[in-house]
Amino acid sequence: MGRWLGLIVRFIVSALVLIIVSYILPGFSIVGFTNALIAAVAISLLGYVVEMIFGERISPQNRGIVGFISSAVVIYAAQYFVNNFNVTIIGAALAAAIIGLIDVFVPTEIR
């Protein structure tokens, strides 16, 4: 039960972060909490697939340039799976940077 609750909280926090980022950044827009929640799940699944293909060294948690680029690509790709979620390449890069900074203070990964 605790693991499921942690997972739900993680996705809710991630969705809220996406909504905040959409208000701050040009080139990054998402309409509604439901779409933000779906986007959070899509970004998590795409990130998992990328990590499975390339290994954990490409993970954004490594805080390197490769992790940053993979995070931006995952965010950009997620727009093709979620309605009312539009991101430019620059918007994805800026979002990856802001989400990375927010993640330092409010971790959204279950450790």
Jmol script that loads the backbone (N, CA, C; Angstrom):
load data "model"
ATOM      1  N   MET A   1       0.824  -1.200   0.000  1.00  0.00           N
ATOM      2  CA  MET A   1       0.000   0.000   0.000  1.00  0.00           C
ATOM      3  C   MET A   1       0.863   1.257   0.000  1.00  0.00           C
ATOM      4  N   GLY A   2       1.931   1.266   0.806  1.00  0.00           N
ATOM      5  CA  GLY A   2       2.796   2.439   0.909  1.00  0.00           C
ATOM      6  C   GLY A   2       3.495   2.758  -0.400  1.00  0.00           C
ATOM      7  N   ARG A   3       3.874   1.717  -1.144  1.00  0.00           N
ATOM      8  CA  ARG A   3       4.544   1.937  -2.429  1.00  0.00           C
ATOM      9  C   ARG A   3       3.600   2.584  -3.429  1.00  0.00           C
ATOM     10  N   TRP A   4       2.346   2.120  -3.450  1.00  0.00           N
ATOM     11  CA  TRP A   4       1.366   2.706  -4.362  1.00  0.00           C
ATOM     12  C   TRP A   4       1.079   4.160  -4.008  1.00  0.00           C
ATOM     13  N   LEU A   5       0.978   4.432  -2.726  1.00  0.00           N
ATOM     14  CA  LEU A   5       0.729   5.798  -2.284  1.00  0.00           C
ATOM     15  C   LEU A   5       1.890   6.706  -2.681  1.00  0.00           C
ATOM     16  N   GLY A   6       3.104   6.218  -2.505  1.00  0.00           N
ATOM     17  CA  GLY A   6       4.286   6.977  -2.916  1.00  0.00           C
ATOM     18  C   GLY A   6       4.302   7.232  -4.412  1.00  0.00           C
ATOM     19  N   LEU A   7       3.896   6.240  -5.188  1.00  0.00           N
ATOM     20  CA  LEU A   7       3.851   6.393  -6.641  1.00  0.00           C
ATOM     21  C   LEU A   7       2.801   7.422  -7.060  1.00  0.00           C
ATOM     22  N   ILE A   8       1.642   7.385  -6.413  1.00  0.00           N
ATOM     23  CA  ILE A   8       0.580   8.349  -6.714  1.00  0.00           C
ATOM     24  C   ILE A   8       1.036   9.764  -6.361  1.00  0.00           C
ATOM     25  N   VAL A   9       1.654   9.918  -5.198  1.00  0.00           N
ATOM     26  CA  VAL A   9       2.151  11.233  -4.782  1.00  0.00           C
ATOM     27  C   VAL A   9       3.209  11.727  -5.762  1.00  0.00           C
ATOM     28  N   ARG A  10       4.074  10.843  -6.215  1.00  0.00           N
ATOM     29  CA  ARG A  10       5.109  11.218  -7.183  1.00  0.00           C
ATOM     30  C   ARG A  10       4.492  11.776  -8.461  1.00  0.00           C
ATOM     31  N   PHE A  11       3.471  11.105  -8.983  1.00  0.00           N
ATOM     32  CA  PHE A  11       2.854  11.572 -10.220  1.00  0.00           C
ATOM     33  C   PHE A  11       2.075  12.872 -10.016  1.00  0.00           C
ATOM     34  N   ILE A  12       1.453  13.035  -8.862  1.00  0.00           N
ATOM     35  CA  ILE A  12       0.741  14.285  -8.584  1.00  0.00           C
ATOM     36  C   ILE A  12       1.723  15.444  -8.487  1.00  0.00           C
ATOM     37  N   VAL A  13       2.834  15.240  -7.777  1.00  0.00           N
ATOM     38  CA  VAL A  13       3.857  16.289  -7.674  1.00  0.00           C
ATOM     39  C   VAL A  13       4.446  16.595  -9.045  1.00  0.00           C
ATOM     40  N   SER A  14       4.710  15.559  -9.837  1.00  0.00           N
ATOM     41  CA  SER A  14       5.241  15.768 -11.188  1.00  0.00           C
ATOM     42  C   SER A  14       4.262  16.552 -12.059  1.00  0.00           C
ATOM     43  N   ALA A  15       2.970  16.239 -11.946  1.00  0.00           N
ATOM     44  CA  ALA A  15       1.954  16.963 -12.718  1.00  0.00           C
ATOM     45  C   ALA A  15       1.904  18.426 -12.302  1.00  0.00           C
ATOM     46  N   LEU A  16       1.986  18.684 -11.008  1.00  0.00           N
ATOM     47  CA  LEU A  16       2.000  20.076 -10.534  1.00  0.00           C
ATOM     48  C   LEU A  16       3.225  20.823 -11.033  1.00  0.00           C
ATOM     49  N   VAL A  17       4.364  20.152 -11.046  1.00  0.00           N
ATOM     50  CA  VAL A  17       5.590  20.773 -11.577  1.00  0.00           C
ATOM     51  C   VAL A  17       5.417  21.093 -13.053  1.00  0.00           C
ATOM     52  N   LEU A  18       4.816  20.199 -13.821  1.00  0.00           N
ATOM     53  CA  LEU A  18       4.580  20.461 -15.246  1.00  0.00           C
ATOM     54  C   LEU A  18       3.652  21.660 -15.442  1.00  0.00           C
ATOM     55  N   ILE A  19       2.635  21.779 -14.614  1.00  0.00           N
ATOM     56  CA  ILE A  19       1.717  22.922 -14.718  1.00  0.00           C
ATOM     57  C   ILE A  19       2.459  24.218 -14.394  1.00  0.00           C
ATOM     58  N   ILE A  20       3.269  24.205 -13.342  1.00  0.00           N
ATOM     59  CA  ILE A  20       4.042  25.398 -12.981  1.00  0.00           C
ATOM     60  C   ILE A  20       4.987  25.780 -14.113  1.00  0.00           C
ATOM     61  N   VAL A  21       5.670  24.791 -14.672  1.00  0.00           N
ATOM     62  CA  VAL A  21       6.601  25.052 -15.778  1.00  0.00           C
ATOM     63  C   VAL A  21       5.861  25.608 -16.987  1.00  0.00           C
ATOM     64  N   SER A  22       4.644  25.140 -17.228  1.00  0.00           N
ATOM     65  CA  SER A  22       3.895  25.643 -18.382  1.00  0.00           C
ATOM     66  C   SER A  22       3.506  27.105 -18.214  1.00  0.00           C
ATOM     67  N   TYR A  23       3.338  27.550 -16.964  1.00  0.00           N
ATOM     68  CA  TYR A  23       3.045  28.969 -16.716  1.00  0.00           C
ATOM     69  C   TYR A  23       4.287  29.837 -16.858  1.00  0.00           C
ATOM     70  N   ILE A  24       5.443  29.273 -16.567  1.00  0.00           N
ATOM     71  CA  ILE A  24       6.686  30.039 -16.570  1.00  0.00           C
ATOM     72  C   ILE A  24       7.306  30.148 -17.955  1.00  0.00           C
ATOM     73  N   LEU A  25       7.306  29.056 -18.695  1.00  0.00           N
ATOM     74  CA  LEU A  25       8.074  28.982 -19.941  1.00  0.00           C
ATOM     75  C   LEU A  25       7.259  29.220 -21.204  1.00  0.00           C
ATOM     76  N   PRO A  26       7.815  29.999 -22.110  1.00  0.00           N
ATOM     77  CA  PRO A  26       7.235  30.022 -23.460  1.00  0.00           C
ATOM     78  C   PRO A  26       7.692  28.758 -24.185  1.00  0.00           C
ATOM     79  N   GLY A  27       6.890  28.268 -25.078  1.00  0.00           N
ATOM     80  CA  GLY A  27       7.257  27.065 -25.820  1.00  0.00           C
ATOM     81  C   GLY A  27       6.965  25.784 -25.063  1.00  0.00           C
ATOM     82  N   PHE A  28       6.243  25.890 -23.964  1.00  0.00           N
ATOM     83  CA  PHE A  28       5.874  24.719 -23.159  1.00  0.00           C
ATOM     84  C   PHE A  28       4.474  24.978 -22.635  1.00  0.00           C
ATOM     85  N   SER A  29       3.503  24.235 -23.126  1.00  0.00           N
ATOM     86  CA  SER A  29       2.135  24.452 -22.650  1.00  0.00           C
ATOM     87  C   SER A  29       1.423  23.121 -22.453  1.00  0.00           C
ATOM     88  N   ILE A  30       0.662  23.084 -21.389  1.00  0.00           N
ATOM     89  CA  ILE A  30      -0.177  21.922 -21.100  1.00  0.00           C
ATOM     90  C   ILE A  30      -1.484  22.450 -20.531  1.00  0.00           C
ATOM     91  N   VAL A  31      -2.592  21.881 -20.973  1.00  0.00           N
ATOM     92  CA  VAL A  31      -3.907  22.357 -20.572  1.00  0.00           C
ATOM     93  C   VAL A  31      -4.531  21.345 -19.625  1.00  0.00           C
ATOM     94  N   GLY A  32      -4.737  21.764 -18.383  1.00  0.00           N
ATOM     95  CA  GLY A  32      -5.464  20.951 -17.420  1.00  0.00           C
ATOM     96  C   GLY A  32      -4.613  19.997 -16.609  1.00  0.00           C
ATOM     97  N   PHE A  33      -5.099  19.740 -15.387  1.00  0.00           N
ATOM     98  CA  PHE A  33      -4.381  18.849 -14.486  1.00  0.00           C
ATOM     99  C   PHE A  33      -4.374  17.413 -14.995  1.00  0.00           C
ATOM    100  N   THR A  34      -5.485  16.967 -15.579  1.00  0.00           N
ATOM    101  CA  THR A  34      -5.551  15.592 -16.078  1.00  0.00           C
ATOM    102  C   THR A  34      -4.501  15.353 -17.153  1.00  0.00           C
ATOM    103  N   ASN A  35      -4.379  16.298 -18.086  1.00  0.00           N
ATOM    104  CA  ASN A  35      -3.353  16.150 -19.123  1.00  0.00           C
ATOM    105  C   ASN A  35      -1.949  16.218 -18.529  1.00  0.00           C
ATOM    106  N   ALA A  36      -1.767  17.038 -17.501  1.00  0.00           N
ATOM    107  CA  ALA A  36      -0.463  17.105 -16.839  1.00  0.00           C
ATOM    108  C   ALA A  36      -0.145  15.779 -16.151  1.00  0.00           C
ATOM    109  N   LEU A  37      -1.153  15.157 -15.557  1.00  0.00           N
ATOM    110  CA  LEU A  37      -0.955  13.857 -14.911  1.00  0.00           C
ATOM    111  C   LEU A  37      -0.616  12.784 -15.942  1.00  0.00           C
ATOM    112  N   ILE A  38      -1.322  12.810 -17.065  1.00  0.00           N
ATOM    113  CA  ILE A  38      -1.024  11.864 -18.147  1.00  0.00           C
ATOM    114  C   ILE A  38       0.375  12.126 -18.699  1.00  0.00           C
ATOM    115  N   ALA A  39       0.745  13.395 -18.828  1.00  0.00           N
ATOM    116  CA  ALA A  39       2.086  13.735 -19.306  1.00  0.00           C
ATOM    117  C   ALA A  39       3.155  13.248 -18.329  1.00  0.00           C
ATOM    118  N   ALA A  40       2.902  13.372 -17.028  1.00  0.00           N
ATOM    119  CA  ALA A  40       3.858  12.895 -16.030  1.00  0.00           C
ATOM    120  C   ALA A  40       4.067  11.386 -16.163  1.00  0.00           C
ATOM    121  N   VAL A  41       2.980  10.655 -16.383  1.00  0.00           N
ATOM    122  CA  VAL A  41       3.087   9.201 -16.576  1.00  0.00           C
ATOM    123  C   VAL A  41       3.829   8.901 -17.877  1.00  0.00           C
ATOM    124  N   ALA A  42       3.487   9.616 -18.952  1.00  0.00           N
ATOM    125  CA  ALA A  42       4.146   9.395 -20.241  1.00  0.00           C
ATOM    126  C   ALA A  42       5.640   9.694 -20.158  1.00  0.00           C
ATOM    127  N   ILE A  43       6.009  10.777 -19.496  1.00  0.00           N
ATOM    128  CA  ILE A  43       7.420  11.130 -19.352  1.00  0.00           C
ATOM    129  C   ILE A  43       8.143  10.063 -18.539  1.00  0.00           C
ATOM    130  N   SER A  44       7.502   9.567 -17.499  1.00  0.00           N
ATOM    131  CA  SER A  44       8.114   8.506 -16.694  1.00  0.00           C
ATOM    132  C   SER A  44       8.320   7.235 -17.511  1.00  0.00           C
ATOM    133  N   LEU A  45       7.294   6.846 -18.272  1.00  0.00           N
ATOM    134  CA  LEU A  45       7.405   5.634 -19.091  1.00  0.00           C
ATOM    135  C   LEU A  45       8.460   5.791 -20.186  1.00  0.00           C
ATOM    136  N   LEU A  46       8.465   6.939 -20.856  1.00  0.00           N
ATOM    137  CA  LEU A  46       9.478   7.165 -21.888  1.00  0.00           C
ATOM    138  C   LEU A  46      10.883   7.192 -21.295  1.00  0.00           C
ATOM    139  N   GLY A  47      11.019   7.819 -20.134  1.00  0.00           N
ATOM    140  CA  GLY A  47      12.314   7.831 -19.452  1.00  0.00           C
ATOM    141  C   GLY A  47      12.772   6.430 -19.087  1.00  0.00           C
ATOM    142  N   TYR A  48      11.827   5.600 -18.637  1.00  0.00           N
ATOM    143  CA  TYR A  48      12.141   4.211 -18.292  1.00  0.00           C
ATOM    144  C   TYR A  48      12.611   3.446 -19.527  1.00  0.00           C
ATOM    145  N   VAL A  49      11.907   3.633 -20.649  1.00  0.00           N
ATOM    146  CA  VAL A  49      12.298   2.950 -21.890  1.00  0.00           C
ATOM    147  C   VAL A  49      13.694   3.393 -22.330  1.00  0.00           C
ATOM    148  N   VAL A  50      13.970   4.691 -22.253  1.00  0.00           N
ATOM    149  CA  VAL A  50      15.291   5.198 -22.639  1.00  0.00           C
ATOM    150  C   VAL A  50      16.371   4.603 -21.741  1.00  0.00           C
ATOM    151  N   GLU A  51      16.105   4.536 -20.436  1.00  0.00           N
ATOM    152  CA  GLU A  51      17.071   3.944 -19.515  1.00  0.00           C
ATOM    153  C   GLU A  51      17.266   2.457 -19.783  1.00  0.00           C
ATOM    154  N   MET A  52      16.209   1.752 -20.162  1.00  0.00           N
ATOM    155  CA  MET A  52      16.335   0.330 -20.466  1.00  0.00           C
ATOM    156  C   MET A  52      17.174   0.110 -21.730  1.00  0.00           C
ATOM    157  N   ILE A  53      17.022   1.000 -22.698  1.00  0.00           N
ATOM    158  CA  ILE A  53      17.775   0.859 -23.955  1.00  0.00           C
ATOM    159  C   ILE A  53      19.230   1.257 -23.776  1.00  0.00           C
ATOM    160  N   PHE A  54      19.475   2.404 -23.144  1.00  0.00           N
ATOM    161  CA  PHE A  54      20.829   2.957 -23.072  1.00  0.00           C
ATOM    162  C   PHE A  54      21.526   2.731 -21.734  1.00  0.00           C
ATOM    163  N   GLY A  55      20.822   2.239 -20.756  1.00  0.00           N
ATOM    164  CA  GLY A  55      21.420   2.008 -19.446  1.00  0.00           C
ATOM    165  C   GLY A  55      21.214   3.193 -18.526  1.00  0.00           C
ATOM    166  N   GLU A  56      21.539   3.003 -17.258  1.00  0.00           N
ATOM    167  CA  GLU A  56      21.293   4.044 -16.259  1.00  0.00           C
ATOM    168  C   GLU A  56      22.220   5.241 -16.400  1.00  0.00           C
ATOM    169  N   ARG A  57      23.298   5.108 -17.142  1.00  0.00           N
ATOM    170  CA  ARG A  57      24.228   6.247 -17.269  1.00  0.00           C
ATOM    171  C   ARG A  57      23.610   7.416 -18.038  1.00  0.00           C
ATOM    172  N   ILE A  58      22.503   7.170 -18.727  1.00  0.00           N
ATOM    173  CA  ILE A  58      21.839   8.245 -19.468  1.00  0.00           C
ATOM    174  C   ILE A  58      20.734   8.895 -18.631  1.00  0.00           C
ATOM    175  N   SER A  59      20.524   8.389 -17.446  1.00  0.00           N
ATOM    176  CA  SER A  59      19.469   8.885 -16.563  1.00  0.00           C
ATOM    177  C   SER A  59      19.700  10.339 -16.161  1.00  0.00           C
ATOM    178  N   PRO A  60      18.624  11.148 -16.103  1.00  0.00           N
ATOM    179  CA  PRO A  60      18.768  12.537 -15.645  1.00  0.00           C
ATOM    180  C   PRO A  60      19.305  12.639 -14.216  1.00  0.00           C
ATOM    181  N   GLN A  61      19.161  11.576 -13.425  1.00  0.00           N
ATOM    182  CA  GLN A  61      19.640  11.619 -12.051  1.00  0.00           C
ATOM    183  C   GLN A  61      21.169  11.674 -11.986  1.00  0.00           C
ATOM    184  N   ASN A  62      21.841  11.355 -13.083  1.00  0.00           N
ATOM    185  CA  ASN A  62      23.300  11.454 -13.098  1.00  0.00           C
ATOM    186  C   ASN A  62      23.761  12.898 -13.195  1.00  0.00           C
ATOM    187  N   ARG A  63      22.852  13.809 -13.498  1.00  0.00           N
ATOM    188  CA  ARG A  63      23.087  15.252 -13.514  1.00  0.00           C
ATOM    189  C   ARG A  63      24.123  15.689 -14.542  1.00  0.00           C
ATOM    190  N   GLY A  64      24.428  14.872 -15.481  1.00  0.00           N
ATOM    191  CA  GLY A  64      25.387  15.236 -16.522  1.00  0.00           C
ATOM    192  C   GLY A  64      24.686  15.791 -17.742  1.00  0.00           C
ATOM    193  N   ILE A  65      25.468  16.223 -18.706  1.00  0.00           N
ATOM    194  CA  ILE A  65      24.911  16.784 -19.939  1.00  0.00           C
ATOM    195  C   ILE A  65      24.121  15.736 -20.717  1.00  0.00           C
ATOM    196  N   VAL A  66      24.560  14.496 -20.670  1.00  0.00           N
ATOM    197  CA  VAL A  66      23.842  13.431 -21.375  1.00  0.00           C
ATOM    198  C   VAL A  66      22.475  13.209 -20.728  1.00  0.00           C
ATOM    199  N   GLY A  67      22.418  13.241 -19.407  1.00  0.00           N
ATOM    200  CA  GLY A  67      21.139  13.119 -18.711  1.00  0.00           C
ATOM    201  C   GLY A  67      20.212  14.279 -19.002  1.00  0.00           C
ATOM    202  N   PHE A  68      20.779  15.480 -19.080  1.00  0.00           N
ATOM    203  CA  PHE A  68      19.992  16.672 -19.405  1.00  0.00           C
ATOM    204  C   PHE A  68      19.407  16.562 -20.813  1.00  0.00           C
ATOM    205  N   ILE A  69      20.238  16.165 -21.767  1.00  0.00           N
ATOM    206  CA  ILE A  69      19.772  16.033 -23.156  1.00  0.00           C
ATOM    207  C   ILE A  69      18.711  14.940 -23.261  1.00  0.00           C
ATOM    208  N   SER A  70      18.931  13.809 -22.603  1.00  0.00           N
ATOM    209  CA  SER A  70      17.927  12.737 -22.667  1.00  0.00           C
ATOM    210  C   SER A  70      16.617  13.177 -22.025  1.00  0.00           C
ATOM    211  N   SER A  71      16.702  13.952 -20.966  1.00  0.00           N
ATOM    212  CA  SER A  71      15.496  14.470 -20.316  1.00  0.00           C
ATOM    213  C   SER A  71      14.739  15.403 -21.251  1.00  0.00           C
ATOM    214  N   ALA A  72      15.453  16.284 -21.936  1.00  0.00           N
ATOM    215  CA  ALA A  72      14.816  17.205 -22.884  1.00  0.00           C
ATOM    216  C   ALA A  72      14.166  16.443 -24.039  1.00  0.00           C
ATOM    217  N   VAL A  73      14.836  15.418 -24.536  1.00  0.00           N
ATOM    218  CA  VAL A  73      14.281  14.615 -25.645  1.00  0.00           C
ATOM    219  C   VAL A  73      13.032  13.873 -25.189  1.00  0.00           C
ATOM    220  N   VAL A  74      13.057  13.332 -23.973  1.00  0.00           N
ATOM    221  CA  VAL A  74      11.896  12.621 -23.438  1.00  0.00           C
ATOM    222  C   VAL A  74      10.712  13.576 -23.282  1.00  0.00           C
ATOM    223  N   ILE A  75      10.964  14.771 -22.766  1.00  0.00           N
ATOM    224  CA  ILE A  75       9.894  15.762 -22.612  1.00  0.00           C
ATOM    225  C   ILE A  75       9.332  16.145 -23.980  1.00  0.00           C
ATOM    226  N   TYR A  76      10.208  16.356 -24.944  1.00  0.00           N
ATOM    227  CA  TYR A  76       9.762  16.718 -26.287  1.00  0.00           C
ATOM    228  C   TYR A  76       8.931  15.586 -26.907  1.00  0.00           C
ATOM    229  N   ALA A  77       9.376  14.352 -26.742  1.00  0.00           N
ATOM    230  CA  ALA A  77       8.673  13.206 -27.330  1.00  0.00           C
ATOM    231  C   ALA A  77       7.321  12.966 -26.669  1.00  0.00           C
ATOM    232  N   ALA A  78       7.185  13.302 -25.395  1.00  0.00           N
ATOM    233  CA  ALA A  78       5.938  13.055 -24.672  1.00  0.00           C
ATOM    234  C   ALA A  78       4.761  13.816 -25.265  1.00  0.00           C
ATOM    235  N   GLN A  79       5.031  14.933 -25.920  1.00  0.00           N
ATOM    236  CA  GLN A  79       3.926  15.709 -26.490  1.00  0.00           C
ATOM    237  C   GLN A  79       3.158  14.937 -27.562  1.00  0.00           C
ATOM    238  N   TYR A  80       3.798  13.939 -28.159  1.00  0.00           N
ATOM    239  CA  TYR A  80       3.135  13.153 -29.194  1.00  0.00           C
ATOM    240  C   TYR A  80       2.205  12.081 -28.621  1.00  0.00           C
ATOM    241  N   PHE A  81       2.239  11.907 -27.308  1.00  0.00           N
ATOM    242  CA  PHE A  81       1.403  10.907 -26.650  1.00  0.00           C
ATOM    243  C   PHE A  81       0.312  11.511 -25.776  1.00  0.00           C
ATOM    244  N   VAL A  82       0.361  12.831 -25.576  1.00  0.00           N
ATOM    245  CA  VAL A  82      -0.572  13.487 -24.657  1.00  0.00           C
ATOM    246  C   VAL A  82      -1.299  14.623 -25.385  1.00  0.00           C
ATOM    247  N   ASN A  83      -2.624  14.631 -25.289  1.00  0.00           N
ATOM    248  CA  ASN A  83      -3.411  15.716 -25.882  1.00  0.00           C
ATOM    249  C   ASN A  83      -3.169  17.022 -25.136  1.00  0.00           C
ATOM    250  N   ASN A  84      -3.249  18.122 -25.847  1.00  0.00           N
ATOM    251  CA  ASN A  84      -3.113  19.466 -25.271  1.00  0.00           C
ATOM    252  C   ASN A  84      -1.789  19.677 -24.542  1.00  0.00           C
ATOM    253  N   PHE A  85      -0.736  19.053 -25.042  1.00  0.00           N
ATOM    254  CA  PHE A  85       0.611  19.206 -24.493  1.00  0.00           C
ATOM    255  C   PHE A  85       1.511  19.533 -25.677  1.00  0.00           C
ATOM    256  N   ASN A  86       1.986  20.774 -25.719  1.00  0.00           N
ATOM    257  CA  ASN A  86       2.802  21.228 -26.846  1.00  0.00           C
ATOM    258  C   ASN A  86       4.125  21.778 -26.336  1.00  0.00           C
ATOM    259  N   VAL A  87       5.200  21.324 -26.955  1.00  0.00           N
ATOM    260  CA  VAL A  87       6.532  21.717 -26.522  1.00  0.00           C
ATOM    261  C   VAL A  87       7.402  21.961 -27.747  1.00  0.00           C
ATOM    262  N   THR A  88       8.133  23.077 -27.725  1.00  0.00           N
ATOM    263  CA  THR A  88       9.155  23.296 -28.750  1.00  0.00           C
ATOM    264  C   THR A  88      10.455  22.673 -28.256  1.00  0.00           C
ATOM    265  N   ILE A  89      11.425  22.570 -29.123  1.00  0.00           N
ATOM    266  CA  ILE A  89      12.718  22.002 -28.721  1.00  0.00           C
ATOM    267  C   ILE A  89      13.354  22.855 -27.633  1.00  0.00           C
ATOM    268  N   ILE A  90      13.326  24.167 -27.816  1.00  0.00           N
ATOM    269  CA  ILE A  90      13.895  25.062 -26.801  1.00  0.00           C
ATOM    270  C   ILE A  90      13.072  24.978 -25.512  1.00  0.00           C
ATOM    271  N   GLY A  91      11.757  24.900 -25.645  1.00  0.00           N
ATOM    272  CA  GLY A  91      10.900  24.750 -24.470  1.00  0.00           C
ATOM    273  C   GLY A  91      11.209  23.466 -23.709  1.00  0.00           C
ATOM    274  N   ALA A  92      11.485  22.374 -24.432  1.00  0.00           N
ATOM    275  CA  ALA A  92      11.835  21.108 -23.778  1.00  0.00           C
ATOM    276  C   ALA A  92      13.165  21.222 -23.041  1.00  0.00           C
ATOM    277  N   ALA A  93      14.131  21.905 -23.657  1.00  0.00           N
ATOM    278  CA  ALA A  93      15.438  22.082 -23.006  1.00  0.00           C
ATOM    279  C   ALA A  93      15.310  22.944 -21.749  1.00  0.00           C
ATOM    280  N   LEU A  94      14.566  24.044 -21.862  1.00  0.00           N
ATOM    281  CA  LEU A  94      14.357  24.903 -20.696  1.00  0.00           C
ATOM    282  C   LEU A  94      13.567  24.174 -19.605  1.00  0.00           C
ATOM    283  N   ALA A  95      12.563  23.394 -20.014  1.00  0.00           N
ATOM    284  CA  ALA A  95      11.771  22.630 -19.046  1.00  0.00           C
ATOM    285  C   ALA A  95      12.640  21.594 -18.341  1.00  0.00           C
ATOM    286  N   ALA A  96      13.519  20.928 -19.086  1.00  0.00           N
ATOM    287  CA  ALA A  96      14.417  19.947 -18.466  1.00  0.00           C
ATOM    288  C   ALA A  96      15.305  20.616 -17.427  1.00  0.00           C
ATOM    289  N   ALA A  97      15.764  21.829 -17.726  1.00  0.00           N
ATOM    290  CA  ALA A  97      16.610  22.557 -16.774  1.00  0.00           C
ATOM    291  C   ALA A  97      15.817  22.948 -15.532  1.00  0.00           C
ATOM    292  N   ILE A  98      14.621  23.497 -15.717  1.00  0.00           N
ATOM    293  CA  ILE A  98      13.813  23.931 -14.575  1.00  0.00           C
ATOM    294  C   ILE A  98      13.345  22.733 -13.748  1.00  0.00           C
ATOM    295  N   ILE A  99      12.908  21.675 -14.423  1.00  0.00           N
ATOM    296  CA  ILE A  99      12.473  20.477 -13.700  1.00  0.00           C
ATOM    297  C   ILE A  99      13.647  19.874 -12.931  1.00  0.00           C
ATOM    298  N   GLY A 100      14.840  19.915 -13.526  1.00  0.00           N
ATOM    299  CA  GLY A 100      16.030  19.443 -12.818  1.00  0.00           C
ATOM    300  C   GLY A 100      16.317  20.255 -11.575  1.00  0.00           C
ATOM    301  N   LEU A 101      16.148  21.572 -11.669  1.00  0.00           N
ATOM    302  CA  LEU A 101      16.354  22.428 -10.490  1.00  0.00           C
ATOM    303  C   LEU A 101      15.292  22.180  -9.418  1.00  0.00           C
ATOM    304  N   ILE A 102      14.050  22.040  -9.849  1.00  0.00           N
ATOM    305  CA  ILE A 102      12.977  21.768  -8.895  1.00  0.00           C
ATOM    306  C   ILE A 102      13.198  20.408  -8.231  1.00  0.00           C
ATOM    307  N   ASP A 103      13.679  19.435  -8.992  1.00  0.00           N
ATOM    308  CA  ASP A 103      13.911  18.094  -8.468  1.00  0.00           C
ATOM    309  C   ASP A 103      14.989  18.071  -7.390  1.00  0.00           C
ATOM    310  N   VAL A 104      15.883  19.038  -7.414  1.00  0.00           N
ATOM    311  CA  VAL A 104      16.904  19.130  -6.363  1.00  0.00           C
ATOM    312  C   VAL A 104      16.242  19.421  -5.015  1.00  0.00           C
ATOM    313  N   PHE A 105      15.224  20.276  -5.032  1.00  0.00           N
ATOM    314  CA  PHE A 105      14.569  20.692  -3.799  1.00  0.00           C
ATOM    315  C   PHE A 105      13.348  19.849  -3.449  1.00  0.00           C
ATOM    316  N   VAL A 106      12.632  19.374  -4.466  1.00  0.00           N
ATOM    317  CA  VAL A 106      11.440  18.555  -4.261  1.00  0.00           C
ATOM    318  C   VAL A 106      11.599  17.296  -5.102  1.00  0.00           C
ATOM    319  N   PRO A 107      12.315  16.290  -4.599  1.00  0.00           N
ATOM    320  CA  PRO A 107      12.553  15.100  -5.411  1.00  0.00           C
ATOM    321  C   PRO A 107      11.243  14.394  -5.760  1.00  0.00           C
ATOM    322  N   THR A 108      11.112  14.018  -7.030  1.00  0.00           N
ATOM    323  CA  THR A 108       9.906  13.320  -7.466  1.00  0.00           C
ATOM    324  C   THR A 108      10.205  11.860  -7.762  1.00  0.00           C
ATOM    325  N   GLU A 109      11.400  11.405  -7.417  1.00  0.00           N
ATOM    326  CA  GLU A 109      11.739  10.003  -7.624  1.00  0.00           C
ATOM    327  C   GLU A 109      11.676   9.268  -6.298  1.00  0.00           C
ATOM    328  N   ILE A 110      11.074   8.111  -6.321  1.00  0.00           N
ATOM    329  CA  ILE A 110      11.005   7.304  -5.108  1.00  0.00           C
ATOM    330  C   ILE A 110      12.360   6.655  -4.917  1.00  0.00           C
ATOM    331  N   ARG A 111      12.986   6.917  -3.800  1.00  0.00           N
ATOM    332  CA  ARG A 111      14.336   6.408  -3.544  1.00  0.00           C
ATOM    333  C   ARG A 111      14.284   5.258  -2.570  1.00  0.00           C
TER     334      ARG A 111
END
end "model"
wireframe off; spacefill off
backbone 0.3
color backbone group
